[in-house]
Amino acid sequence: MSDTNNYLFIGLKIVAWIIFVGLCIEAGGLLVNFIVSLFRPEFVQNLYNTLDLSDMYHHNKWGYFSMYSFILVIAILKAYMFYVVVALVTKLDLTKPFNSVVAGQIRQISYYTFSIGLISYVGREAAQHLQSRGYATDSLQPYWADSQAFILMAAVLYIIATIFRKGLELQTENDLTV
């Protein structure tokens, strides 16, 4: 492997770690705010990232908890997915990339990506339903804006995982015949 590719891979590891830490901070902030909102409802208007759901909380607590649950689950899944990505780039040996650990982690990433896309889609539809009933859900839009992109990315990752698994089978078969 050339020095340029080695530096590029190290740079990608650093970027993966930065994204992972950022997603952990976001998920942690949302989780702490959710717990605080359970015990101190007067802080609902001052939620993480200027997420003001106080009107919904006072008029429809079920709607508030369902919307916040969607946001929280999506944030935790994104953080865990990047944990798997960080574990993958840490364990990946570029001189011999076809192994069962890499194939399994790529498949795992595709499952988490699909879950994020599916939950984002359901959350967006639920928010639109609440918006049709007069609740302000515009501030929730950034949390599920990319649901279709996540589902499409999950399909691509699943295909790559399948190719890795087939490559691993062929490599094992070649090792046994020699």
C-alpha positions, -999 to 999 in steps of 0.1 A, spaced: 0 0 0 14 34 -9 21 61 16 -7 83 2 -33 56 7 -19 50 42 -22 87 51 -57 88 36 -68 58 57 -54 74 89 -73 106 80 -105 86 75 -100 69 110 -96 104 125 -128 116 108 -147 85 119 -136 92 155 -146 129 153 -181 120 139 -185 93 166 -176 117 194 -200 143 180 -228 118 177 -222 106 213 -224 142 225 -257 148 206 -272 115 219 -260 122 254 -274 158 253 -308 146 240 -309 118 267 -301 141 295 -327 166 284 -353 139 281 -346 127 316 -347 163 329 -380 169 311 -395 140 330 -388 154 364 -387 192 356 -413 199 328 -406 236 330 -373 230 312 -391 215 281 -388 249 263 -351 249 267 -342 215 253 -310 206 235 -302 223 202 -331 249 207 -357 221 204 -388 238 218 -416 213 222 -433 230 251 -465 236 233 -468 199 223 -458 189 259 -486 209 275 -513 199 250 -504 164 240 -479 145 262 -483 113 242 -472 133 211 -443 148 229 -430 115 242 -434 98 209 -417 125 190 -389 127 215 -385 89 215 -381 89 178 -354 116 180 -336 98 209 -337 64 192 -323 78 160 -295 97 178 -285 66 198 -286 44 166 -264 68 147 -239 69 176 -238 31 178 -235 28 141 -204 50 141 -191 30 170 -192 -1 147 -176 20 120 -147 31 143 -143 -6 154 -142 -16 117 -115 9 107 -95 1 138 -95 -37 132 -93 -36 94 -60 -49 80 -57 -35 45 -32 -61 35 -58 -88 41 -92 -72 42 -114 -103 35 -121 -118 69 -152 -127 88 -150 -97 112 -150 -72 85 -179 -89 66 -199 -91 98 -193 -54 107 -202 -42 73 -235 -62 75 -241 -48 110 -236 -12 97 -261 -19 69 -287 -31 94 -282 -1 116 -284 22 86 -316 6 75 -331 9 110 -322 46 112 -338 52 78 -369 33 87 -374 50 121 -367 84 105 -394 77 79 -419 67 105 -410 96 127 -414 121 98 -448 106 90 -459 109 126 -447 145 128 -467 153 96 -498 137 112 -493 159 144 -487 189 122 -520 184 104 -536 185 139 -521 219 145 -489 211 164 -457 229 155 -433 202 143 -410 222 120 -382 222 145 -381 183 143 -374 183 106 -336 181 108 -337 149 128 -353 128 100 -346 148 68 -325 120 53 -346 89 58 -346 79 21 -308 84 19 -303 61 49 -324 34 34 -306 37 0 -272 36 18 -283 5 37 -290 -13 4 -256 -4 -9 -239 -15 23 -258 -48 23 -246 -54 -13 -210 -47 -2 -214 -70 28 -226 -97 5 -197 -93 -18 -173 -94 12 -189 -126 24 -186 -142 -10 -150 -130 -13 -143 -146 21 -159 -179 10 -138 -179 -22 -106 -171 -2 -113 -199 22 -120 -223 -6 -87 -213 -24 -68 -217 9 -82 -253 13 -74 -264 -22 -37 -254 -22 
